[in-house]
């Protein structure tokens, strides 16, 4: 579309792709939030999402080691 100079069609395709990704991201973020909630219930006081599209992890800060969840 860009090579043909059809910027409006290009923008439309970008928007439809974003909408499809948005549905996937909502599902993914719900799953990540469940992990964060579990970590917080088990002694975490703060959480940071780390990683990229190829994988990732959630880093937790906890003050009391006896409450750490190990899996």
ABEGO torsion letter per residue (X at the ends): XAAAGBAAAAAAAAAAAAAAAAAAAAAAAAAAAAAAAAAAAAGBABBBBBEBAAEEBBBBBBABAAABBBX
